[in-house]
């Protein structure tokens, strides 16, 4: 199989690429990434010399580039992760999200459709897998409710609206052109290589450097957290055994209020850094809430668990310990990605994604 993974130098994408390269040596894995601010080939330094791995630098908003690449490479499958994903950035620059998440996805759909329909086997044996987010569902207000695959879309930010639009286009291509598609919507991920504009790595970095820990509003917003390696395993299961045309919600049944998560991180970091208990918590600073901030996300992942046999492998506290240990052991990586524009743009900010 010749498999194209888009966004493979990013946080989630790099873990997916690593899993497929190491688990399926008989596959040829092609990693397409534009290497924007969150894409980092250092995330894949351990597998970059693997004989079944190839990196391609390119932008999914370039339709001609995609058409030529598909014509040349004759991919059998696509796992599409490339996306702009930072909510705060989407509020200040929504058009970038429209271009990458909507136009880029449609370009990729067209390239796959045109390449596959003209091949000898047509769509047989092909698969287009679109990886999306739980944010397309909007916000939960009843503590007993969960997002299911049947939950109506209600995006509340330019980011989630762009992802919702891309989801609709993928389903439309499956319906209109019979393109063999499958989708998944996942909760918040955390783990190694997480770009430090997001909540957990930003808090780790700020605790290390004794900088304020900015918390939106009162920190009451609730998110369902999943270790990134478990998400990669779920993507493996959906790609290989998911039913064509189906959607699978992926989550950890692991809800945390932001403020409780920050306090837990402070406790872990104080212990790891040999600081007196309570030292890091003194850095917590409450800041003006984000515009349109969704209150709660929570995934019902029973469908993928029951149909595909997937389930999370780590308890949250264990996964968080592993994440902190990784960041403390990879200070050079963190220093590299927090240099330059990051320092000026994100100082004093954090996002839940």
Protein Blocks (a to p, Z undefined) as FASTA:
>chain_A
ZZddehklmmklmmmmmmmmmmmmmbccddddehiaklcfklmmmmmmpmkbccddddfk
lmklmmmmmmmnopabdcdfbdcfbfklmmmmmmlmmmmmmmmmmmmmmmmmmmmmmmmn
lmnoiacdddddfklnopafbfkbccdfklccddfbfklmmmmmmmmmmmmmmmmnopac
ddddddddedehiackbfklmmmmmmmnopacddehjlpaccddddfklmmmmmmmmmmm
pcehiacdddehiacdfklmmmmmmmmmmmmnopaehklmmmpccddddehiafbdcddf
klmmmmnopacfbdfklmmmmmmmmmmmmmmlmmmmmgcjlmmmmgoiacfZZ
